[in-house]
Amino acid sequence: MLKWAIAAFIATGLFAGPAIGAAGLEPGQKPLANIGVGATPCGSFNKIYAADPKWANDNFMSWAQGFISGANAERGRGRVILNAVSPEEAWARLSNYCAAHPKNAFVDGVTVLYRSLPTLP
């Protein structure tokens, strides 16, 4: 039941927000830069993590890995070394970021993590 409540909470925030249609933005709509669990505010992430750590780890970490992999592919030269930190260390950094910055989005913590990784020559 709790997992469904968490999923409904996230889906409401994601799909109730503005969407970009084929004709462009409607008046008053704001463009979305991120979708998925990464757009979740850290304060909400903290509550989800406290309620169901495994679900949070599985879903948020998967989103983070995909975001970082996509950013890395787009980057070309100077790509970051994705396995420079263990998944456990990456998760600890993301969790700590959200604990310290509850008003920021989860993606902001992922960006901080990404920028902290060493780059390939």
C-alpha contacts under 8 A as a table, 3 or more apart, distances in Angstrom:
res1	aa1	res2	aa2	distance
1	M	4	W	5.24
1	M	5	A	6.34
2	L	5	A	5.01
2	L	6	I	6.18
2	L	51	A	7.96
3	K	6	I	5.09
3	K	7	A	6.10
3	K	52	D	7.82
3	K	55	W	7.66
4	W	7	A	5.02
4	W	8	A	5.98
5	A	8	A	5.07
5	A	9	F	6.09
6	I	9	F	5.05
6	I	10	I	6.29
6	I	48	I	6.83
7	A	10	I	5.21
7	A	11	A	5.99
8	A	11	A	5.03
8	A	12	T	5.94
9	F	12	T	5.31
9	F	13	G	6.54
10	I	13	G	5.27
10	I	14	L	6.22
10	I	37	V	6.89
10	I	40	T	7.21
11	A	14	L	4.98
11	A	15	F	5.81
11	A	16	A	7.83
12	T	15	F	5.53
12	T	16	A	5.44
13	G	16	A	5.64
13	G	17	G	6.35
13	G	40	T	7.88
14	L	17	G	5.82
14	L	35	I	6.67
14	L	36	G	6.79
14	L	39	A	7.81
15	F	18	P	7.55
15	F	19	A	7.81
18	P	29	Q	5.53
18	P	30	K	6.20
18	P	31	P	6.98
18	P	32	L	7.29
19	A	25	L	7.37
19	A	29	Q	7.64
19	A	31	P	7.28
19	A	32	L	7.39
20	I	23	A	7.97
20	I	24	G	5.73
20	I	25	L	5.40
20	I	26	E	7.99
20	I	31	P	6.87
20	I	32	L	7.97
21	G	24	G	5.21
21	G	25	L	6.50
25	L	29	Q	5.90
25	L	30	K	7.45
25	L	31	P	7.33
26	E	29	Q	5.48
32	L	35	I	7.08
34	N	38	G	6.90
34	N	39	A	5.71
34	N	107	V	7.89
35	I	38	G	6.48
35	I	39	A	5.50
36	G	39	A	5.92
36	G	40	T	7.67
36	G	63	W	7.50
37	V	40	T	5.33
37	V	59	N	7.42
37	V	60	F	6.17
37	V	63	W	6.83
37	V	106	F	7.73
38	G	60	F	6.85
38	G	63	W	6.50
38	G	64	A	7.10
38	G	105	A	6.99
38	G	106	F	5.12
38	G	107	V	4.82
39	A	105	A	5.73
39	A	106	F	6.17
39	A	107	V	6.13
40	T	44	S	6.53
40	T	45	F	6.50
40	T	105	A	5.55
40	T	106	F	5.77
40	T	107	V	7.86
41	P	44	S	5.38
41	P	45	F	6.30
41	P	102	P	6.76
41	P	103	K	6.14
41	P	104	N	5.65
41	P	105	A	4.08
41	P	106	F	5.85
42	C	45	F	4.70
42	C	46	N	6.00
42	C	98	C	4.77
42	C	99	A	7.24
42	C	101	H	6.61
42	C	102	P	4.47
42	C	103	K	6.06
42	C	104	N	5.65
42	C	105	A	5.23
42	C	106	F	5.26
43	G	46	N	5.14
43	G	47	K	6.60
43	G	98	C	6.99
43	G	99	A	7.59
43	G	101	H	7.75
43	G	102	P	4.12
43	G	103	K	6.09
43	G	104	N	7.81
44	S	47	K	5.15
44	S	48	I	6.21
44	S	102	P	7.76
45	F	48	I	5.04
45	F	49	Y	5.92
45	F	56	A	7.70
45	F	98	C	7.31
45	F	106	F	7.27
46	N	49	Y	5.11
46	N	50	A	6.13
46	N	95	S	7.80
46	N	98	C	6.78
46	N	99	A	6.64
46	N	102	P	7.62
47	K	50	A	5.11
47	K	51	A	6.19
48	I	51	A	5.11
48	I	52	D	6.03
48	I	53	P	7.36
48	I	56	A	6.40
49	Y	52	D	5.29
49	Y	53	P	4.56
49	Y	54	K	7.85
49	Y	55	W	7.68
49	Y	56	A	5.24
49	Y	57	N	7.66
50	A	53	P	6.08
52	D	55	W	5.49
52	D	56	A	6.21
53	P	56	A	5.06
53	P	57	N	5.99
54	K	57	N	5.08
54	K	58	D	6.01
55	W	58	D	5.18
55	W	59	N	6.06
56	A	59	N	5.40
56	A	60	F	5.57
56	A	61	M	7.60
57	N	60	F	5.52
57	N	61	M	5.34
57	N	62	S	7.76
57	N	91	W	7.53
58	D	61	M	5.70
58	D	62	S	6.01
59	N	62	S	5.22
59	N	63	W	6.26
60	F	63	W	5.09
60	F	64	A	6.10
61	M	64	A	4.92
61	M	65	Q	6.06
61	M	91	W	6.92
62	S	65	Q	5.20
62	S	66	G	6.25
63	W	66	G	5.17
63	W	67	F	6.09
64	A	67	F	5.06
64	A	68	I	6.09
64	A	107	V	7.59
64	A	110	V	6.14
65	Q	68	I	5.20
65	Q	69	S	5.98
66	G	69	S	5.06
66	G	70	G	6.01
67	F	70	G	5.16
67	F	71	A	6.10
68	I	71	A	5.06
68	I	72	N	5.98
68	I	82	L	8.00
68	I	110	V	7.57
68	I	114	Y	6.42
69	S	72	N	5.01
69	S	73	A	6.16
69	S	82	L	7.80
70	G	73	A	5.10
70	G	74	E	6.24
71	A	74	E	5.17
71	A	75	R	6.10
72	N	75	R	5.04
72	N	76	G	7.04
72	N	79	R	5.50
72	N	80	V	6.54
73	A	76	G	6.16
73	A	79	R	7.61
75	R	78	G	7.11
75	R	79	R	6.12
76	G	79	R	6.17
77	R	120	L	7.89
77	R	121	P	7.85
78	G	119	T	5.35
78	G	120	L	5.33
78	G	121	P	6.02
79	R	119	T	5.34
79	R	120	L	5.57
80	V	114	Y	7.55
80	V	117	L	5.83
80	V	118	P	5.51
80	V	119	T	4.00
80	V	120	L	5.89
81	I	84	A	5.47
81	I	117	L	6.44
81	I	118	P	5.87
81	I	119	T	5.64
81	I	120	L	6.30
82	L	85	V	7.29
82	L	117	L	7.30
83	N	86	S	6.28
84	A	117	L	6.64
84	A	118	P	7.12
85	V	89	E	5.96
85	V	90	A	6.26
85	V	117	L	7.87
86	S	89	E	5.13
86	S	90	A	6.19
87	P	90	A	5.02
87	P	91	W	6.03
88	E	91	W	5.10
88	E	92	A	6.14
89	E	92	A	5.02
89	E	93	R	6.20
90	A	93	R	5.15
90	A	94	L	6.24
90	A	113	L	7.28
91	W	94	L	5.09
91	W	95	S	6.01
92	A	95	S	5.14
92	A	96	N	5.98
93	R	96	N	5.13
93	R	97	Y	6.01
93	R	109	G	7.98
93	R	113	L	7.18
94	L	97	Y	5.06
94	L	98	C	6.32
94	L	106	F	7.78
94	L	109	G	5.63
94	L	110	V	6.58
94	L	113	L	7.31
95	S	98	C	5.28
95	S	99	A	6.19
96	N	99	A	5.02
96	N	100	A	6.20
97	Y	100	A	5.23
97	Y	101	H	5.98
97	Y	109	G	5.70
98	C	101	H	4.92
98	C	102	P	5.43
98	C	104	N	7.41
98	C	105	A	7.99
98	C	106	F	6.72
98	C	109	G	6.84
99	A	102	P	5.98
101	H	104	N	5.58
102	P	105	A	7.78
104	N	108	D	6.53
105	A	108	D	5.42
105	A	109	G	7.29
106	F	109	G	5.38
106	F	110	V	6.55
107	V	110	V	4.86
107	V	111	T	6.11
108	D	111	T	5.05
108	D	112	V	6.32
109	G	112	V	5.05
109	G	113	L	6.20
110	V	113	L	5.02
110	V	114	Y	6.06
111	T	114	Y	4.97
111	T	115	R	6.13
112	V	115	R	5.25
112	V	116	S	6.26
113	L	116	S	5.17
113	L	117	L	6.69
114	Y	117	L	5.59
